[in-house]
Amino acid sequence: MAHSPSYRRFNTLLIANRGEIACRVIRSARAMGLRTVAVYSEADREALHVAMADEAVLLGPAPARDSYLNIGKVIAAARRTGAEGIHPGYGFLSENAAFAQACADADIVFVGPTAAMMTAMGSKSGAKALMEKAGVPLVPGYHGEAQDDATLQGAADRIGYPVLVKASAGGGGRGMRIVQSATEFAPAIVSARREAQAAFGDERMLIEKYVENPRHIEVQVIGDAHGNLLSLFERECTLQRRHQKVIEEAPSPTLNAAQREKLYEAARKAAGAVNYVGVGTVEFVSDGKEVFFIEMNTRLQVEHPVTEFITGIDLVEWQLRVASGENLPRTQDQIVMKGHAIEARVYAENPNKNFMPSVGRITTWRTPPEIDGLRIDSGYRKGDTVSPHYDAMLAKVIAWAETRDAAIGRLARALDGIDVRGVVTNIPFLSALVTHPEVRANMIDTGFIERHLKELAVMPPAPGEIELAAAVAGIMQAESEASRKDAASPWRTAGWMPVGRRQRKFMFRHGQSEHEVTLVYGNGPSQLRVGDTNLAFGFEPDETGDLTLSLDGMRSRVVSVVDGRDVYVRTRNGRFELRWVDPFGGDDEEQTNEDRIIAPLPGIVVALLAVEGAVLEKGAPILTLEVMKMEQTLRAPYPGILKAIRCKVGDIVQEGVELAEIEPAA
């Protein structure tokens, strides 16, 4: 017989999640004097959240279904470690009613709403039905129980295209597709169901009218077990890509005071309909005139730090206090908004390759120091591995200031000061996005990023004098450190000689271009020859590892990291990946065979979309990989015949493996 859930004090908290959110919860729990327990998969043995917790329990293999999504294993880990409470974080089991009930049945406090509340509000379909009854305005759509193809297709036809197909139990853009016409509907449903099943274990769909040029606004709510329910202002999350939030800010720069009060009232009505307990987010979409309810997330959100900045409230602490049976610490009129906060999500992905996820070992991890008004939440550090099995988010960078413009400026400066190597990141893309004039002017909607991709995902410019000088300085500094035995040695200044002068040539490759630089050094000032220009040259390292570069009388602070023959440089002009070319010819680049379809990243083959012998047009879909819980469709690079398929559905493939072969059309 199921136990009724209870909210009571606990001393040991298990965090049923990983990465950045697990680290975030551990920090607040530790500050409250709680003992913390982490759980991990085999892929996360050395992860930061495992190192931070007081104890950690191995759940199982890397796939989430065998570890983080396995309810029985998580409950067993709590029992084994004596954890009386479980915090689910976000994603994974955070909105799984069966998990919340399993915690209640095991007499473990679930830090969140009850299973009944979650069932009512966690299902997009159920929430829409409840809000319709309560009189909350809804986007026209279908949220019924019948899930057969004909019913869903008929609903879409009645609503009118374009429509949005959404996973009923979903979030984060997974299991979501925009469908522009009836002919696109069937394949979109198949793909969305498959992605939803993989991410949430639930393939139910809902259909709603796609609001053109929408803005995404959400209200943070929190309730306790004593009937108190508060709204903590709103956030705007309009800057999205593939329905995933990229930039979030609080408060919304779009609403006026009257609109705000109306929105808060609707959000409290939505949460109050189920006597909501815990932290939740009521999400709305606006067409510029009206605001429609779209869903309620019954969990903590990725973007919660912007609300924390403008309210001064630690939402995780409040979650834990509510779960412990306490009253909310403040009343509604004691919640005061101050300033403006904005957050950017840093992902391991390549904006110049259709945001393909990037995996690998992080060889460099440098972030600016956290100061007043700047916060960086991360679950990674140097030496960690970014796995293909989980979400690609590395960190969140959050900035606060008195005004929106000042907050954006602080965020842009912080992004410019982050260096991550070993994986490709979206940091340059984020920098371009937050400094875009139309973003600063709040001239945005949810389609803004897609319309401006060519401006935002630009290739870095060719390296100039300062970048090439920084690369040489980095090499000289690395060689000096490798040979230095005594800090007082004269060799501490790279290239120092008692008499005479020497010259040394460097060749750097950047993309398809090569750049030759000659260093003249020894007794007396050093010079750098770039093309036909001679420049006075010098550098000094500082305690942070940065270099102060002197180039023809101008001093600049730069970053230069040497890893074998790869040289990473950051200057005022941006980030540059250079290849230090071996002058003796030992640096041949790997050749690629264009008639082969290669796995761009480790992943799982989830669909074959063409058969051997098929005649393909350029761009025709061949197969679909699931990479980091997102689907990537590989397409024909040119017209031809599909000569061979070298994989099957369910295969786990590694990066670089040949998956199919195309014979070019004659």
Summary of the structure (lengths in Angstrom):
residues: 666
radius of gyration: 27.1
end to end distance: 69.7
largest distance: 89.0
contacts: 2259
relative contact order: 0.08
helix: 28%
strand: 33%
